[in-house]
Amino acid sequence: MSRGKFDFIKKVTSYREFILIFVIIIFSLVVSLFTPYFFTGTNLGAMLMGLTVEGLVVLGMVILLVSGGLDLSVGAVMAFVGVVTGMMVISD
């Protein structure tokens, strides 16, 4: 292995995001060994549907941060909306 490739691999693996992605991939492979339903289309679709709200919030935050703004109230607003929605669901 050449010196340049070694430096590149060392640089990439030094990021904590790489370690997080590696752990997620290993966890997914282990879970898929124990259950036959993990990598099915139905389950992947359900996971994507469950992540749509967070995805929309992330897109909004990316636009906000790229434009130079900073808004720390997003988590509080999401928690408040979750509580209000839960109260509306259980009320008669």
N, C-alpha and C positions, 0 to 999 in steps of 0.2 A: 504494500500500500504506500502510495507516495505521501510525501510530507504535506502537500496541499490538501489532499483528501482527509488526512488525519486531522488537520487543523479545522477543516470545515465540520467534520463530525463532532469534534470536541466543542466547537462553538455552538452548534445546534443543540447538542445535548445539555449544555450548561443552562439553557432557559428552563424555567420552572413550568412553562406551558407545555414544553415537550414531555416532561415527566408526567404531567397531568393527562395528556393525551395518551401516553403509553399506558398509564394505569387504567384509564377508561377502556382501552382496547383489550387489555389483559382481562379485566373484569367482565367485559362483554363475552369474550371467548369462554371464560370459565362458566358463566351463567348459561350460555348456549349449550354447553356440554351436559348440564343437569336438567334442562327443560327443552322439550322439542318445540315449544311455542314461542320462544324468544325472538327468533329471526323470521317470523311469519309476517306476511303483508298486513294482516289485521292488527297485530301488536305494534308494528312500526307505524301504521296509520294512527293508532290510538295515542302513541307517544307524541307524534307530530301534532295531533289535535290538542294534546295537553300542554304543549309548549308554545302555542300560538300567542297567548297573552304575553308571556315573557319575551317572545320574539319581537312583538310590536313595541314593547317598552324599550327593548334594547335598540331597535332601529331609531326610535325617537331620541334616546340618550346619545347615540352615536352622532346624529345630526346636531344635537345640542353641544356636545363636546367639541366636534370639529369646527363649529362656528365660534368657539371660544367662550361659550357660556358654561355655567356650572349650576346644577340644580340637585340639591340633596333631598328634596321632598318627595321624590318618586316612590321610594320604599314606603314612606308613611301613607301616601295616597293609595297605593296598592293594598296596604294592610287595612285601611279604612274602608275601601270599597269591598274587600273580602268580608269584613265584619258586617257591613250593611247588607250585602247580598245574602249572607248566612241568616241574618235576622229576618229578612224578607221571605226566605224560603221556609223557615219554620213557623212564621206567623200565620194565623188563620185568616 
